[in-house]
Amino acid sequence: MKLRTLIAAGATGAWGMGACLAGADSFVQPNYAKVDTDRWRCRLCPFELASRKQTTWTVGGIHVEDAQARFGRDSGLDEAGLHGDLGVNHRHRGDNGRTTVAHARRLALDSRALGVVVKGNRTELGLERRDLPRNISKDGLTPYTGGASLTLPGDWVAAFDTAGMSGLGEGIRFERGTVRRRTTVRLAVAPDPRWWLRADYSRETKSGTDETFADFLYRATGLAKPVEFLTEEFTTGTGLEGDSFSLAAELRHSRFRNQNRALAWQTPWRDPAVPRGRKALAPDNDARSLTLISRNTLGARVAAHATLTWSEARQDTVFERYTTNSRLAPGPLPANSLDGRARSFNGAVHLVARPTDRLRLMARHRRFERDNQTLARTFMPVLGEALTIGPTSSRAFDVERSATEFGVAYRVMPRINLGVYTEANRVQREPAEIAANEERRHRIELSARGVHGFRMKLALTDAKRGASRFRDTTSNNPLTRRYHQAAREQRTWRARVGYDIPNTGAFVEVRAECSRHAYTESVLGLQHDRTCARGGDIAYAPSNNVSVSGFYLVHESDSATFGRSGYTGGEWRYAIADGVDTAGLRLDVGALRDGRLHFSLDYVRSLGTGRYATEMKGQSLPFPDLVSNHSSVDVHAWYQLRKGSALVLQVRHERYRGADWALVDSLDAIRNVLTFGNAAPHYAVSMIGVSYEASL
């Protein structure tokens, strides 16, 4: 600041001297373009030197009362006991302008994150590593041992149903969950202020155990499936920016590899013809794409934006055998592998114009094309490892989608805007039961901000989709319609109103929305579905250091599906009704004890229900309701011990109770299904963490 003051004073003095020497009728224009400021230094600014380097580190511990997978689903706090809480943040800025920022968080947990970014005047280099756990359950049971080749105990007694099997009560515990480990490297260079180059590389591994089922003609077997995935992606890009335009290009190549090509297991059922089963797992694949992005300013009031992407995906994994049943002879496979290849194009053009300060015009066109070049082949499928169902030809779908939208937005008066939009969509598929769809969509929006303390936004959308004539190209019942292809009517509305209560520091908002689809021409299949939500928020700040806020939200959805037993049998109706009721409260208190203490409290409660019922011949056959009850309390306190150091306390208590008819607590609960023995979660877990933060 002192340097700037001296420069300003010197410039003022020079102008005054020039004016006196040249006289009142002349003015001296200083030529700042010839001034070299590269070597200027401010030697009287200690605050700038002090902020050049800063390091903050955290050390502490977190104690978890009980081992619950759902409690530590994404945090890694799924094990009981003491966990370390370690972290560091470092920032350094050198005399040459180079900045280094490094961070490390939750180093002692499975959710750790590390990263470093070095920025120069025209270069940037970044490295990041993240671990992302996803814990689902810890109480799974299985009689199998092994990874991709599962084996039963030596004394296993196979039977027609689970009632005759032995060893079911002695299952082996396994944890269902995965962890992703992602490493990303980024390099950016700007040879010229208007030209940049970039290269990115990411590598992600996903490992753990998941669940799958195998069918033996109405007898199912639960299997613990190993997960060993590798995904790599390499991206290069370049861009050029001008005064009225920018142009960028990006080339991306990604590949997916699965270490386990197939899962094999010993048959638990009594059937000597099928001693072992085998099923294919996720296949290896590769994809590459080229993207061009352009932004242009056409005059002072018109702007255009275009994005074009060409891509290709390949998959050529070797086929598995039709079946392991030695009694069946479905014949040879039509090829050794898929040799699959699909090319696609995705383009979008967006044009915006502002003829006046109040009027805004918009036009957008999007197009997607997929050319599936995989050869059609004839296979002999096997049902339940027990019988063949006749030859079936594979189909490579080609798809074309296009959408054109026009919109007008007008500022009716200050802070009040009205928008009207219309959109036309078209889809072409080949081959498919429904070859084409055309949809018209209309939307109107009204918004107001700051009108006598009110904020408001209303939106209404109405759409109608037509469908081409049904073609009987599959073995499905011809009365069945796929919901994403069937003729449909849609209506959606949204409303949001908020009010700032004058001179109180309080704000209240209510909001609601509802969307409904009706499939008027479908005899079988999905008939209608509805999703609605309503709720509100409230906030109150009685002082600068105290605030209270809360929210309440109800989300409901329901649907009805019609079916028929066979082609001529009786009809049935399947109805679903789900609801989630969530409420929360937050208290923030800061700047206590002369600004040394900050405190926050969060409380969240959520209730969920799910109702499922099948109606046949006037009789309702309901499933047991799904129920979930979740509540949590979080407390966070920060206390400054002295300058540059603080003590942090975090406490969390979570309760959860669920009831799910799909989760049973024993392997033999269903006679024709060898289950995993999972039980619905039911727990109350507390966590407390204490850490010390210091800045250097």
C-alpha positions in Angstrom: 0.0 0.0 0.0 2.9 2.4 0.8 4.4 1.7 -2.6 1.1 2.4 -4.4 0.8 5.7 -2.4 4.3 6.8 -3.4 3.6 5.9 -7.1 0.3 7.9 -7.0 2.0 10.9 -5.3 4.8 10.8 -7.8 2.4 10.7 -10.8 0.4 13.6 -9.3 3.5 15.6 -8.8 4.8 14.9 -12.3 1.4 15.9 -13.8 1.5 19.2 -11.8 5.0 20.1 -13.0 4.1 19.3 -16.6 1.0 21.4 -16.5 3.0 24.4 -15.1 5.7 24.1 -17.7 3.5 23.5 -20.6 1.0 26.1 -19.7 -2.8 25.9 -19.1 -3.6 25.1 -22.7 -1.6 21.8 -22.9 -1.8 18.4 -21.1 1.1 16.0 -20.7 0.1 12.3 -21.5 2.4 9.9 -19.6 3.5 6.8 -21.7 2.9 4.0 -19.2 3.4 1.4 -22.0 7.2 1.9 -21.8 7.4 1.4 -18.0 8.9 -2.0 -17.0 7.3 -3.2 -13.7 8.8 -6.7 -13.7 11.4 -5.8 -11.1 9.1 -3.7 -8.8 9.1 -5.0 -5.3 7.2 -3.8 -2.2 9.7 -4.0 0.6 7.4 -2.2 3.2 4.5 -4.6 3.1 5.1 -7.2 5.9 1.5 -8.5 5.7 2.2 -9.8 2.1 5.4 -11.5 3.3 3.5 -13.1 6.2 0.8 -14.6 4.0 3.4 -16.1 1.6 3.5 -19.4 3.4 1.0 -21.1 5.7 0.6 -24.6 7.0 -2.3 -25.9 9.0 -2.3 -29.4 10.4 -4.8 -31.5 12.4 -4.2 -34.4 14.7 -6.7 -36.2 16.8 -8.9 -39.3 17.2 -12.4 -40.4 16.5 -14.1 -43.1 18.6 -17.0 -45.1 17.1 -19.2 -47.1 19.5 -20.2 -49.9 17.2 -19.4 -51.5 13.8 -22.2 -50.6 11.4 -21.7 -50.6 7.6 -24.6 -48.1 7.0 -23.2 -45.7 9.6 -19.8 -45.5 7.9 -21.2 -46.1 4.4 -19.0 -43.4 2.7 -16.9 -42.1 5.6 -14.9 -45.3 6.4 -16.1 -45.2 10.0 -17.7 -48.6 9.7 -15.5 -50.3 12.4 -15.8 -49.9 16.2 -13.0 -48.4 18.2 -10.5 -45.6 17.9 -9.6 -44.1 14.5 -7.0 -41.5 13.8 -8.0 -38.0 12.5 -5.0 -36.7 10.6 -4.8 -33.9 8.1 -2.6 -31.1 6.8 -3.1 -28.1 4.5 -0.2 -26.2 3.1 0.0 -23.1 0.8 3.1 -21.4 -0.4 3.6 -18.5 -2.8 7.1 -17.7 -4.1 8.7 -14.5 -5.2 8.3 -15.5 -8.8 4.5 -15.9 -8.4 4.5 -19.7 -8.3 1.9 -21.1 -5.9 1.9 -24.5 -4.3 -1.2 -25.8 -2.5 -1.2 -29.2 -0.9 -3.8 -31.0 1.3 -4.3 -34.3 3.0 -7.5 -35.2 4.8 -8.7 -38.2 6.9 -5.4 -39.9 6.4 -6.1 -42.7 8.8 -9.5 -43.6 7.3 -10.6 -45.4 4.1 -12.1 -42.1 2.9 -8.7 -40.3 2.7 -7.9 -37.6 0.2 -4.5 -36.2 -0.9 -3.7 -33.6 -3.5 -1.1 -31.0 -4.6 -1.4 -28.3 -7.2 1.5 -26.2 -8.4 0.7 -23.1 -10.5 3.1 -20.9 -12.3 2.5 -17.9 -14.6 1.6 -20.1 -17.5 1.7 -23.7 -16.2 -0.3 -25.8 -13.8 0.5 -29.3 -12.5 -1.9 -31.2 -10.2 -1.9 -34.6 -8.6 -4.8 -36.0 -6.5 -5.6 -39.3 -4.8 -9.0 -40.1 -3.3 -10.3 -43.3 -1.7 -14.1 -43.7 -1.9 -15.5 -46.5 0.3 -19.1 -47.7 -0.1 -20.0 -50.0 2.8 -23.4 -51.8 2.4 -23.6 -54.6 4.9 -21.5 -56.7 7.3 -23.9 -59.5 8.2 -24.0 -61.4 4.9 -23.8 -65.2 5.1 -22.7 -67.7 2.5 -21.7 -71.4 2.6 -19.2 -70.7 -0.2 -15.4 -70.1 0.0 -13.2 -68.7 -2.8 -13.2 -65.7 -5.0 -14.2 -66.1 -8.7 -14.5 -69.9 -8.2 -16.8 -70.7 -5.3 -16.8 -74.0 -3.5 -19.1 -75.6 -1.0 -18.0 -77.4 2.2 -16.9 -81.0 1.8 -19.8 -82.3 3.9 -22.4 -80.3 2.0 -25.6 -82.3 1.3 -27.4 -81.1 -1.8 -31.2 -81.2 -1.8 -34.2 -80.2 -3.9 -35.0 -77.3 -1.5 -33.3 -75.6 1.4 -35.2 -77.7 4.0 -33.1 -80.7 3.1 -29.7 -79.0 2.9 -27.1 -79.3 5.6 -24.7 -76.8 6.9 -27.0 -73.8 6.4 -26.6 -72.6 10.0 -22.8 -72.5 9.7 -22.5 -70.0 6.9 -19.4 -67.8 6.5 -19.7 -64.1 7.3 -18.7 -61.7 4.5 -18.9 -57.9 4.1 -20.7 -56.4 1.1 -18.9 -53.3 0.0 -16.3 -51.8 -2.3 -13.7 -49.1 -2.2 -12.6 -47.0 -5.2 -9.1 -45.6 -5.3 -8.8 -42.8 -7.8 -5.6 -41.1 -8.9 -5.7 -38.1 -11.2 -2.8 -36.2 -12.8 -3.3 -32.9 -14.7 -0.9 -30.7 -16.7 -1.9 -27.4 -18.2 0.3 -25.0 -20.2 -0.4 -21.7 -21.7 2.3 -20.9 -24.4 0.4 -17.7 -25.1 -2.2 -15.8 -23.0 -4.9 -16.8 -25.6 -3.7 -20.3 -26.2 -3.7 -23.2 -23.7 -2.9 -26.9 -23.7 -4.0 -29.5 -21.2 -3.5 -33.2 -20.5 -5.3 -35.3 -17.9 -4.8 -38.9 -16.8 -7.0 -40.8 -14.3 -6.7 -44.3 -12.9 -9.4 -45.8 -10.7 -9.5 -49.3 -9.2 -12.6 -50.7 -7.6 -12.3 -53.7 -5.3 -14.5 -55.5 -2.8 -17.4 -57.9 -2.7 -20.9 -57.6 -4.2 -23.9 -59.9 -4.4 -25.5 -61.7 -7.4 -27.9 -64.5 -8.0 -27.9 -67.5 -10.3 -31.1 -69.2 -11.4 -31.6 -73.0 -11.7 -35.1 -73.1 -13.1 -37.0 -71.5 -10.3 -34.4 -72.2 -7.7 -32.1 -69.3 -7.1 -28.6 -69.2 -5.4 -27.1 -66.2 -3.8 -23.4 -65.8 -4.6 -20.7 -63.4 -3.2 -19.3 -61.8 -6.3 -15.7 -60.5 -6.3 -15.2 -57.0 -7.7 -11.8 -56.2 -9.3 -12.3 -53.3 -11.8 -9.7 -51.0 -13.4 -10.8 -47.9 -15.3 -8.3 -45.6 -17.0 -8.9 -42.4 -18.9 -6.5 -40.1 -20.8 -7.6 -36.7 -22.1 -5.8 -34.1 -24.1 -7.2 -30.7 -25.1 -6.3 -27.4 -26.5 -8.1 -24.1 -26.8 -7.8 -20.7 -28.4 -9.6 -17.6 -27.1 -10.1 -14.3 -29.0 -11.9 -11.1 -28.3 -15.3 -12.4 -29.6 -14.8 -16.1 -29.8 -13.3 -19.2 -28.2 -12.5 -22.6 -29.7 -11.5 -25.8 -27.9 -10.8 -29.4 -28.9 -10.6 -32.4 -26.6 -9.6 -36.0 -27.4 -10.5 -38.7 -24.8 -9.6 -42.3 -24.5 -10.9 -44.6 -21.8 -10.8 -48.3 -21.1 -12.4 -50.6 -18.5 -10.9 -53.9 -17.4 -12.4 -56.6 -15.2 -9.9 -59.0 -13.6 -12.5 -61.7 -13.3 -14.0 -62.7 -16.6 -16.6 -65.1 -15.1 -17.9 -66.4 -11.8 -18.0 -70.2 -11.3 -19.7 -72.0 -8.4 -20.6 -75.4 -7.1 -24.3 -76.2 -7.4 -26.0 -76.4 -4.0 -29.1 -78.1 -5.4 -29.7 -81.8 -6.1 -29.1 -82.1 -9.8 -26.1 -84.3 -10.9 -26.3 -83.0 -14.5 -25.2 -79.5 -13.3 -22.4 -79.9 -10.8 -21.1 -76.4 -11.4 -22.5 -73.2 -12.7 -20.7 -70.4 -14.6 -21.8 -66.8 -15.6 -20.1 -64.0 -17.4 -19.2 -60.8 -15.5 -18.8 -57.3 -16.7 -16.8 -57.4 -20.0 -13.7 -55.3 -20.9 -14.4 -52.4 -23.2 -12.8 -49.3 -24.7 -14.1 -45.9 -25.8 -12.7 -42.9 -27.5 -14.1 -39.5 -28.4 -13.4 -36.2 -30.0 -15.1 -33.0 -28.9 -15.1 -29.6 -30.4 -16.5 -26.6 -28.4 -17.0 -23.1 -29.9 -18.4 -19.9 -28.4 -18.9 -16.8 -30.4 -20.2 -13.3 -29.8 -22.0 -12.0 -32.9 -22.3 -8.3 -32.1 -23.2 -6.8 -28.8 -26.4 -8.7 -28.2 -26.1 -12.1 -29.9 -24.1 -15.1 -28.7 -23.7 -18.6 -30.1 -22.4 -21.8 -28.5 -21.8 -25.2 -30.2 -20.6 -28.5 -29.0 -19.9 -31.5 -31.3 -18.7 -34.9 -30.1 -17.8 -38.0 -32.2 -17.2 -41.2 -30.2 -16.6 -44.9 -30.7 -17.0 -47.8 -28.2 -15.7 -51.3 -28.6 -16.2 -54.6 -26.7 -14.7 -57.9 -27.8 -14.8 -60.2 -24.8 -14.8 -63.9 -25.4 -18.2 -65.6 -25.0 -18.9 -68.0 -22.2 -20.5 -71.4 -23.0 -24.3 -71.6 -23.2 -24.5 -73.9 -20.2 -22.6 -76.3 -17.9 -25.5 -78.8 -18.1 -24.0 -81.9 -19.9 -27.5 -83.1 -20.8 -28.1 -80.2 -23.1 -26.7 -79.8 -26.5 -27.5 -76.3 -27.7 -24.9 -76.4 -30.4 -21.8 -74.3 -30.9 -21.7 -70.6 -30.3 -22.0 -68.4 -33.5 -18.7 -66.7 -32.8 -15.8 -66.8 -30.4 -16.5 -63.2 -29.2 -18.9 -60.3 -29.7 -16.6 -58.0 -31.8 -19.0 -55.2 -30.8 -18.5 -51.7 -32.1 -20.8 -48.7 -31.9 -20.2 -45.2 -33.2 -22.1 -42.1 -32.1 -22.4 -38.4 -32.7 -23.7 -35.9 -30.3 -24.2 -32.2 -31.2 -25.8 -29.1 -29.7 -26.1 -25.6 -31.0 -27.3 -22.8 -28.7 -28.2 -19.3 -29.8 -29.1 -16.4 -27.5 -30.1 -12.9 -28.5 -31.1 -9.8 -26.5 -32.8 -7.4 -28.9 -33.7 -5.1 -26.0 -32.7 -4.8 -22.4 -36.0 -6.5 -21.4 -36.3 -9.2 -24.1 -34.2 -12.4 -24.4 -34.6 -14.9 -27.2 -33.2 -18.4 -27.2 -33.0 -21.2 -29.7 -31.3 -24.6 -29.1 -31.0 -27.7 -31.3 -29.6 -31.1 -30.1 -29.0 -34.2 -32.1 -27.7 -37.7 -31.1 -27.0 -40.5 -33.5 -25.8 -44.0 -32.7 -24.7 -46.4 -35.4 -24.3 -49.9 -33.9 -22.0 -51.8 -36.2 -22.1 -55.1 -34.3 -23.0 -58.0 -36.4 -26.4 -59.8 -35.8 -25.9 -63.4 -34.7 -28.2 -66.3 -33.9 -27.9 -67.9 -30.4 -29.6 -70.8 -28.6 -30.4 -69.5 -25.1 -30.7 -71.8 -22.1 -33.2 -71.2 -19.4 -32.3 -71.9 -15.8 -29.5 -74.4 -16.9 -32.4 -76.8 -17.6 -33.8 -76.3 -21.1 -33.3 -74.4 -24.4 -35.9 -72.0 -25.6 -35.2 -72.0 -29.3 -33.0 -69.8 -31.5 -32.9 -66.1 -30.9 -31.1 -63.5 -33.0 -29.3 -60.6 -31.5 -30.2 -57.1 -32.5 -28.0 -54.1 -32.9 -30.1 -51.0 -32.2 -29.5 -47.8 -34.2 -30.9 -44.7 -32.6 -31.4 -41.1 -33.7 -32.7 -38.4 -31.4 -33.2 -34.7 -32.1 -34.7 -31.9 -30.1 -35.4 -28.3 -31.1 -36.3 -25.7 -28.5 -37.4 -22.0 -28.7 -37.8 -19.6 -25.8 -38.8 -16.1 -25.1 -38.0 -14.4 -21.7 -39.4 -10.9 -21.0 -38.9 -8.6 -18.0 -42.4 -7.4 -17.5 -41.3 -4.9 -14.9 -38.2 -4.6 -12.7 -37.6 -7.9 -10.9 -40.4 -9.7 -12.6 -39.7 -12.0 -15.5 -41.9 -14.1 -17.7 -40.7 -17.0 -19.9 -42.4 -19.1 -22.6 -40.7 -22.1 -24.1 -41.6 -24.8 -26.6 -39.7 -27.9 -27.6 -40.1 -30.6 -30.3 -38.4 -34.0 -29.8 -38.1 -36.9 -32.2 -36.7 -40.4 -31.7 -36.1 -43.0 -34.4 -35.1 -46.6 -33.5 -34.3 -49.5 -35.8 -35.1 -52.3 -35.2 -37.6 -51.9 -32.4 -41.2 -52.6 -31.4 -41.9 -48.8 -31.5 -39.8 -47.4 -34.3 -40.5 -43.7 -33.7 -41.7 -41.2 -31.1 -42.6 -37.6 -31.5 -43.1 -35.3 -28.5 -44.2 -31.7 -28.1 -43.4 -29.9 -24.9 -44.5 -26.5 -23.7 -43.3 -24.6 -20.6 -44.2 -21.3 -19.0 -42.2 -19.7 -16.1 -42.9 -16.7 -14.0 -40.4 -15.4 -11.4 -40.1 -12.4 -9.1 -37.3 -11.4 -6.8 -37.2 -8.8 -4.1 -40.7 -7.4 -4.7 -41.7 -6.1 -1.3 -39.6 -8.8 0.3 -41.1 -11.7 -1.7 -39.3 -14.2 -4.0 -41.4 -16.3 -6.3 -41.0 -18.8 -9.1 -43.8 -20.7 -10.8 -43.4 -23.1 -13.7 -45.8 -25.3 -15.6 -44.9 -27.9 -18.3 -47.2 -29.9 -20.5 -46.0 -32.5 -22.9 -47.6 -35.2 -25.2 -45.7 -38.0 -26.9 -47.0 -40.0 -29.8 -45.8 -43.5 -30.8 -45.6 -45.2 -34.2 -47.5 -48.4 -34.8 -46.5 -51.4 -32.7 -44.4 -54.0 -34.5 -44.4 -57.6 -33.1 -40.6 -58.2 -33.4 -40.0 -60.0 -30.1 -41.5 -62.9 -28.1 -43.1 -60.5 -25.7 -46.8 -60.2 -25.3 -47.9 -57.9 -28.1 -50.1 -55.9 -25.7 -47.0 -54.9 -23.7 -45.5 -51.5 -24.2 -42.1 -50.4 -23.0 -42.6 -47.2 -20.9 -39.8 -45.3 -22.6 -41.3 -46.0 -26.0 -45.1 -45.9 -25.4 -47.4 -42.9 -26.1 -47.4 -40.7 -23.1 -49.0 -37.5 -21.6 -47.0 -35.5 -19.0 -47.8 -32.6 -16.8 -45.4 -31.0 -14.4 -45.8 -27.9 -12.2 -43.4 -26.3 -9.7 -44.0 -23.5 -7.3 -41.6 -21.7 -4.9 -42.5 -18.6 -2.7 -40.2 -17.0 -0.2 -40.5 -13.9 2.0 -37.9 -11.9 3.9 -39.7 -10.6 7.0 -38.7 -6.9 7.3 -36.5 -5.8 10.2 -36.5 -9.3 11.8 -33.6 -11.2 10.2 -36.1 -14.0 9.4 -36.9 -15.7 6.1 -39.5 -18.3 5.2 -40.0 -20.2 2.0 -42.5 -22.9 0.9 -42.2 -25.0 -2.3 -44.1 -27.7 -4.0 -43.8 -29.7 -7.3 -45.6 -32.5 -8.9 -45.1 -34.6 -12.1 -47.5 -37.1 -13.6 -47.2 -39.4 -16.6 -50.1 -41.3 -18.1 -49.7 -44.0 -20.8 -53.1 -43.8 -22.4 -52.6 -46.3 -25.2 -50.9 -49.0 -23.1 -53.0 -52.1 -22.4 -50.3 -53.9 -20.4 -47.3 -52.5 -18.8 -46.9 -49.2 -16.9 -50.2 -47.2 -16.9 -49.4 -44.1 -14.9 -46.9 -42.8 -12.3 -46.8 -39.7 -10.1 -44.1 -38.0 -8.1 -44.8 -35.1 -5.8 -42.9 -33.1 -3.2 -43.8 -30.3 -0.8 -41.9 -28.6 2.0 -40.5 -25.4 3.3 -37.5 -23.7 4.9 -37.3 -21.1 7.6 -34.3 -19.1 8.9 -33.9 -16.6 11.7 -30.8 -14.6 12.7 -31.5 -12.6 15.9 -27.9 -11.3 15.9 -24.8 -11.4 13.8 -23.4 -14.4 15.6 -26.5 -16.5 16.1 -28.7 -18.1 13.4 -31.4 -20.8 13.4 -32.7 -22.6 10.3 -35.0 -25.5 9.6 -36.6 -27.4 6.8 -39.4 -29.9 6.2 -39.9 -32.0 3.0 -42.3 -34.7 2.0 -41.7 -36.7 -1.1 -44.3 -39.1 -2.5 -44.4 -41.4 -5.5 -46.8 -44.0 -6.8 -47.4 -46.0 -10.0 -49.6 -48.7 -11.4 -48.7 -51.5 -13.8 -51.0 -53.9 -15.6 -50.0 -57.5 -16.5 -51.5 -60.7 -17.8 -50.6 -64.3 -17.1 -49.5 -65.6 -20.5 -51.3 -64.4 -23.6 -54.9 -65.2 -22.6 -54.7 -65.6 -18.8 -56.2 -63.4 -16.1 -55.1 -59.8 -15.7 -53.3 -58.5 -12.6 -52.4 -55.0 -11.3 -49.3 -54.1 -9.4 -49.3 -50.9 -7.4 -46.5 -49.1 -5.6 -46.7 -46.2 -3.2 -43.5 -44.7 -1.6 -43.1 -41.8 0.8 -40.3 -40.1 2.6 -40.8 -37.5 5.3 -37.7 -35.5 6.3 -37.2 -32.6 8.7 -34.1 -30.9 10.0 -32.9 -28.1 12.3 -29.6 -26.2 12.5 -28.3 -23.9 15.1 -25.1 -21.8 14.5 -23.5 -19.8 17.3 -20.3 -18.0 16.7 -17.9 -15.4 18.2 -18.5 -16.4 21.8 -16.0 -15.7 24.5 -14.5 -12.8 22.5 -14.7 -14.7 19.2 -12.8 -17.8 20.5 -15.7 -20.2 20.4 -17.9 -21.4 17.5 -20.6 -23.9 17.9 -23.1 -25.7 15.6 -25.9 -28.2 16.2 -27.7 -30.2 13.4 -30.7 -32.5 13.9 -32.2 -34.5 11.0 -35.1 -37.0 11.1 -36.3 -39.0 8.1 -39.2 -41.5 7.9 -39.7 -43.7 4.9 -42.5 -46.1 3.9 -43.0 -48.3 0.8 -46.2 -50.1 0.0 -46.5 -52.8 -2.7 -49.5 -54.8 -3.6 -50.7 -57.1 -6.4 -54.4 -57.3 -7.3 -55.7 -60.3 -9.1 -59.4 -61.3 -9.6 -60.5 -58.6 -7.2 -58.2 -59.9 -4.4 -55.4 -57.8 -3.1 -52.1 -59.6 -2.3 -49.9 -57.0 -0.5 -46.3 -57.4 0.5 -45.2 -56.3 4.0 -44.5 -52.6 4.1 -41.0 -51.3 3.8 -40.2 -49.0 6.7 -37.2 -46.9 7.6 -36.7 -44.5 10.5 -33.5 -42.5 10.6 -32.5 -39.7 13.0 -29.1 -38.1 13.7 -27.7 -35.3 15.9 -24.4 -33.6 15.0 -22.5 -31.3 17.3 -19.4 -29.3 16.1 -17.4 -27.0 18.4 -14.3 -25.0 17.6 -12.4 -23.3 20.4 -9.3 -21.1 19.9 -6.7 -22.0 22.5 -4.3 -19.3 21.4 -3.3 -17.5 18.2 -2.8 -20.1 15.5 -4.2 -23.1 17.4 -7.6 -24.5 18.2 -9.4 -27.5 19.8 -12.1 -29.1 17.7 -14.9 -31.4 19.1 -17.3 -33.3 17.0 -20.1 -35.6 18.3 -22.6 -37.6 16.3 -25.4 -39.9 17.4 -27.3 -41.8 14.8 -30.3 -44.1 15.1 -31.7 -46.3 12.3 -34.4 -48.9 12.1 -35.5 -50.6 8.9 -37.9 -53.3 7.9 -37.5 -54.9 4.5 -39.3 -58.1 3.4 -36.5 -58.7 0.9 -34.0 -59.1 3.8 -34.2 -62.3 5.8 -32.0 -63.3 8.7 -31.3 -66.9 7.7 -29.9 -68.7 4.6 -32.9 -71.1 4.4 -35.8 -68.7 5.0 -37.1 -69.3 1.5 -37.4 -72.9 0.3 -36.3 -72.3 -3.3 -33.8 -69.5 -2.6 -30.4 -69.8 -1.0 -30.3 -66.3 0.5 -27.6 -64.2 2.1 -29.1 -64.2 5.6 -29.0 -60.4 5.8 -31.2 -58.7 8.4 -32.7 -55.2 8.1 -30.5 -52.6 9.8 -31.4 -51.7 13.3 -28.8 -49.8 15.4 -28.0 -46.8 17.5 -24.3 -45.6 17.2 -22.5 -42.7 18.8 -19.2 -41.2 17.6 -17.0 -38.6 19.3 -13.9 -37.0 17.9 -11.4 -34.6 19.4 -8.6 -33.0 17.4 -6.0 -30.2 17.7 -5.5 -27.7 14.8 -2.4 -25.5 14.5 -1.3 -23.0 11.9 2.3 -22.3 11.2 
